[in-house]
Every structure is written in structure tokens, then in C-alpha cells.
Amino acid sequence: MTTCETISKIDLFFRPFLVENYPGFATAFYSYGRKLFLNRLIREKPAQVSLPQELHRTFWGIKFNSPIFNAAGMFKDGNGYGLACLQAAGAFLAGTITPKPRKGNFKKWILHPFIPYPRSRSSSNWMGLPNPGFKKVIDILNRIHKQNYVPIGISLASNGNGFSDLEELCEVLHEVEKSNVDFVEVNESCPNIEHGKVNLARLDSNFLNRIELISDKFLKKRKRNLPVILKLSNDFEPESVPLLLDALLDLGFDGVNFGNTSTNYDECRKFINSNEVKAYYYFTKLFGGGVSGLPLKHKSFTLTQNAMKHLQSKKLNREFYVIRTGGIYDYEDYQKSSNIGISIFQWFTGYFENFIKYGHKLYQKFFRV
């Protein structure tokens, strides 16, 4: 058993007690402890795990080891590709990265506030996209010796809400096109920074102008196969999904990801265990932030289901995929979505819950092989 596997097993016993009884201390402890754990995790070298070939997939002409891999926020600085390969992840997604470095959010002496809700299989964070900036991360990604069936993705976001910021992001996209990266996810939905709020939950004019600019400045000028996925919030309005898909298809996007964390605190509260309500209110009232994990399960399924219904009613002349993120924990979650046509999955909270149970064999155990 590796160090991180041991730490996760030990933490399993006292985490509920800390969260339920000392939410302030738990927030500080897990905000800083999470960083230390991730830094240790990416350095571990477990035994190689293999998945059967029948799980291999090809999307946009790119070979994936399986349909599921990490969501943005796990490997922010671009390190961790070797670990993803050893664990048999479907791909490796770095970021979210911005053109310039960001320190992230700081409040009440806590940098990048985070708290888990173990009984609720959920968590909250108010990190604010901390990252070392595009230049540093792309340099790391360019030095990676890629393995078969483990492509590299990068999640990108603009530094601010203005169109000059978005134009800077498009310049970064052109730099990505020259790099080792296989696919891109553009994050238009982070609730913990100001520009992430422009999306709201619908297709407003500002949002449409932003994605049109990405299309004009980059998508229509691509010189190689570099799929671009738009990542949106799980708070997106289901009735707006058909209009969204039509816009993305017309503009040349290659997929949509539902999605990011939720700020619908009243709705998420329904899924929080009664023993953890105190911690939930403490964090959301003091920091706000986004809620992830099980509270997103129903909404992310509904959004992706609506998307697939609309796509299946159209005659597509190119590949366009719907990605589901939020509430993915086990094979049943995967199978339910696969049955309606969802092809690609990302996980974050579910990844760590499965790591606690299965350690570095989590992908193998997820697919029951």
C-alpha cells in the first residue's frame, strides 16, 4: 500500500468527526492538506494497471484508454501524467489554466478554501482558479512522452470578463495548437471567479458573443485536429440545451461538458446529510464557492440526457460529443448514461471516493475488471 493509499484510509475514520463538529478547523485542515496530498499523489509510482481493449475508445480520431478520466482542478499545474498512465485513466486533463498566473482566493487566513462532506459524498470549494499560468504549464506538457491511449487535454479559461481577456485566451489556443496537447476544454463556468458568472444559467447575449469570438478567432482558423469542448455549469437551464447545441455546432465546437460545480445552494442542500448541514452552511455562507459530487448527479444526467435527445434528432456531419461531469461514482452511473448515448465522462469527487476504496486500482475496479 502506497503512502497516499494509507493516508486516505486513515483519513476516512476521522474526516466525518472533524467536518461535523469543527467545520472551521476542517476547512483550514482540508484546504491545506488537500494540496499536500495531491503533491504527494502525483509523485507515487504504483504498479501498472491495465484495462481490457474493449474499453478503448476513439474520439475525434484520438485514442483513449477508456471513456473516463479526471476533471479539471485535479492536476492544475500539468504534473501527474505518469500517475494517470499507471492508474489506467482514459486520458489526462491538466488545468484549469489561465493565460497569466493566478493566486486564487484567500479569506479568513485560508488559501483556496475547500471542505469535504463525506457522508453526503460531496464537497465545496472556493479556489478561484489558482494556477502558474499557461507558459509554465504548456512547457511541462510539451516535455511529456505520451503513451498510447492516454491523450493529453488542457482546460483553459480567460483571466477576466472583458473581450480583451478572451482575445488573449484565443492567442493561447493558437499556442496550444503548436503543442503536445490533443484536446482542449474551454471553461466558461467557474463560479469562483468573476468572469465565470457571465454564463449565468442561460444563453444571454454576452455568453453568445464570447463563444462567437472563440469561433472566429480560433475554431475557424485551426490548422490541425485539435477538438475544443465548451465546459458549462450544471446549473445551466435544461430548456436552453437545444439552443446551446445548435449554437455550438454552428460555431464549430466539438463537444460540450456538463459540467462544473453548482451554486444553487438551496437545491444542493437537499442532498446534504443532516449531520453535515452545519458545515455546509458554514462554508457556503462564509465563502460561497461551488458544490460538487452527489448533489449534481440528477442535474448532470438530465442536462446530458436533454443534449443527447437533441443531437439524435439531427443529422451531424462531424463528431460532436456530450461529456458528463458531476455525480459519477460507480459503474451504474456510467452505464445509465452510456445507455442514452453519453460517450465521455469526467470525475473529481468520485475519483477521490473511489481512491479511498480501491487506491490506485480505482479505474480497474470502476469498470469491474
N, C-alpha and C positions, 0 to 999 in steps of 0.2 A: 504494500500500500504506500503510495507516494505521500509527501508532506501535505499537499493540498487535499488529498482524499481524507487524510487523518483529521486535518483541521475542520473540514466540513462535517465529519461525523461528530466531532466533539461539540461544534457549534450548534448542532441540531438539538442538543439537550438543553442548553441554557438560553437559546435565542427567544423562545416564547416567553420565558420569565422576564427577560430584560425588556422586551417590547411592551408587554402588558403592564408592567409595574414601573418602569423608568423610561418613558418614551423620549425624554430629552437626552438622557445618557445613551440610550440605544441609538438615537440619531447620530450623535457625535461618534460613538464607537463604530457603527457600521459605515458611516461616511468615510472615515479614515481607514478602517480595517478593510473595507472593500478594495481600496486602491492597493494596499499591501498584498492582499490575497491575489488580485489579478496580476500584479507584477511577479509574484512567485509562480502563479499558474502558467504563464507563458514560457517560463524557463524550464518547466518539467519535461522530461523525456520518457513518457510511459511506453510500454510495449505497443508495437504497431497493431492497430485493429483493422480488420478487413471486412468489407461488405460484399455480398454476392453481386455478380454482374447484372442481375435482373433489376437491381436498384439504380444502376447507372442511367442517367438521362442526358439528352442533348437539347439544349435550348439556344435558339439563335445561332445554331451551328457550333456552340461551345459545349464541351463535355463536362458534366457534373457527376460527382461521385454518388449523389443521392438527391432527393428533392428538398432536403432541409439543411440549413446552415445558420450560423449566428446572425442575429440582428445587429444593426448599428448600435454603438455605445459600449460594446464589449472589448473590442480591440481598437481603441481610439487612435493610438499613435502609429498603427501599422505593424506592430510586432505581434507575433502569435501564429504566423502561417505554419510553422513547423508543428506546433501543437495541433492545429486543425487537421493537418495531414495525418498525424499519428492517431488521432481520435476517429478518423474516417468521416469528417464533416463533408457535406455536399459541396461546399465552396468556402471561401474565406472573404469576409466583408470587413474592410477597415473603415474607421471613422465613427461618427460624422466629423468631417474636416471642413474648415473654412479657409478662404484664401490667405488670411492673416491669422496669426496665433490668437487664441482666446484663453483668458484665465478662468473663465466660468464664474459661477455665482458664489457669493460669500455673505453669510449672515449669521449673527449670534456666535461669532468665532468658529463657525463651521464652514469649511470649504467643500463645495459640491454636495449639499445635503442629500441624504439617502436614508431610507428606513425600510426594512422588510416587514411584511405581515405574514408570518409563517403559517398560521392556522387558516388564513384566507387565501394562501397561495398567490400572494400579491405583493406589491411594493410601491413606494412613492419615491420620486427623485426630483430635485430642482438643481440640476447641474449646470445648465447654461452653455452647453457645447464646449467644454474645455478641450483644447487640442493644440498641438505645437505648430499648426499651420501647414498649408499644402506643401510647400517646398521641402520641408523636413520629412513629411510622411511619404511623399512620392519618391524621394531618394531611397527610403527604406524599401518600398515596394519594388523599385527597379532593381534592387540587389537580390531579390528573391529568385532562387532557382525553382521554377514551377514544376510541380509534379502532375502527371496525367490525372485528369478527372477532378482536380482541385483548382478551379479558376480563381482569380483574384478580382474582387469587386471593391469599389470605393464609394462611400456615402459622402456627399458634398452638400454644403449649404452656404448661402451668401453671408457676408459679415453683417449686413444690415438690411433695412427695409427699402432703401432707395434703389432706383433703377441703375445708378452708377455702381452700386454694390452688386447688382445682378449682372451687369455687363462684365464686372471683374470676375464673377463666377464663370461666365461663358468663356473668358480668356483662359481660366483654369481648365475648363473642359477641353479646350484645344491642346493644352499641355498634357492632359490625361491621354489624349489620342496618340501621343508620341511615346507613351509609357508602356509598362509591363501589364497594365490593368486590362481586364477582359470585359467588365461591365460596370456601369455607373448607376448609383441611386441618388437622385436629387431630392433632398429633404426639404419639403415646403411646409412642415407641420410641427416643428419643435415648439412645445408650449412654454419652454423655459427661457426663451429669448424673444425680443420684441418683434422681429420680422416673422417669427413663426405664427404670430397671431393674425396676420393678414388673411390667412385662409379662412378663418372663422370655421364655418361648417358647410359652406356652400360655394357656388360658383359666382363670386362677386366680380365686378369689373377689374379690380386691382389684381385679383388672382389670375384672371384670364389674360390680362396684359403681361403678367410675369411669365406665364408658360408660353405665350406667343413670342416673347423676346428670346427665351431659351431656344425655341424652334428656329427663329430667324437667324440668331447669332451663332448657333451651333448645329442643331439637328440637320438642317438643310445643307450644311457645309461639311458634314463628316466625310472623311476620306478612307475610312476603314470600318470594319464591322465592330462597332462599339455600342451595344444596346444601352439605352438610357431609360431608367424606371423612375416614375414620379412617386414619392412616398407622401402619403396623406394621413391625417389623423383618423383614428377610429370614431371620432365624434362627427365625422362627415355625415351629412344628411342622406339617408338611403334613397330618397326620391330624386336626388340630384345625380345619382350614379350614371344613368344613361346619358345625360347631357355631358358629364365629365368624360366618359369613354369616347363619345363622338368627337369631343374637342381634342383629346389626346391622340386619337387615331388620325385625325385630320392634320395635326401638327407634327406627326412623325415620332411620337414617343413609342417605346417598345414594351411598356408594361406599367402597371400601377400597383402600389403596395398599400394595403390597408392593414395595419398602419402603425402610427405612433401611439404614444400614451394618451390617456384621456384626462380632461379637466372637468368632466361632468361629475363633480364630486357627489351630488345627491344620488345619481344613478349608480355610481360605483359603490356608494355606501351600502347598498342593498346586499352586496356580496362580501362585505367585511364581517368577519366573525365577531360576535358580541364582545369577546374578551379583548379584541384589538381596536374597538371603536375609539377608545380614549387616545391611543397612539395615532390613529387615523386623523382624528380631529386636530390633535396637537400639530401634526405635520402640515396638513392642508391649510389650516388657518394661519400658521406662522410663516410657512414657506410657499404654499401653493403647490406648484410643480405638477408633474404628470403621474397618473396611476397606471400601473401595468399589471400583467398577469391575468388571473382568472376573471376579474370583473370585465375584461374586454372580450371574453370568449364568445358570448352570444352576438355582440355587436359586430365583431370582426367576421364572424360567419355570415351574418345577414348581409353585410356590405359586399363580401366576396360572392355570395350567392346571387345577389342582385346584378353584380357585374357579369357573372357568367351567363345568366339568363339573357342579358342584353347582347353579349358577344355572340352567343349561339344563335341569335336571331339575325345576325349579319353575315355577309359573305366577305371574309377577310382575305386579302391578297398578300399578307405577310404575317409573320409571327408576332403575336401580342399576348402577354401573359399577365394573369392576375396573381399577385403574391399575397398570401395571408400571414399576418403577424399579429399576435395577441391571443393569449389563452391556449397556445399549443403546448400540450403537456405529454400526451401519450399517443399510442398507435390509433386509438379510437378517434381522437381529434383529427389526426392525419387522414384516416380512412373516410370519415364523414365528409371532409372537404374534397378528397380525391374523387368521391362518388359523384360530385356535382361538377367536376372538371378542373378544380384547382390543381395546378402543377407544381408550384414552388412555395416553400414555407420558410419562415424565419422564426427563431425563438430567442428569448432573453431570460425572462423569469423562469420559464420552463426548462431552459438549459441548466440553470443552477440547481433547480429542484431535482432534475434527473442526475446531475453530477453528485449530489448528496447521496442518492440511492445507489448509483452504479459506477461512480468515479469516471475514469477515462474510457470506459466501455459504454458510455451513455448512448451513442448513436447506434451501436450494435444492439443494445437492449431495447432501444426505442422501436426498432424495426423487428424485434423478436427473432433475431437470427443468431 
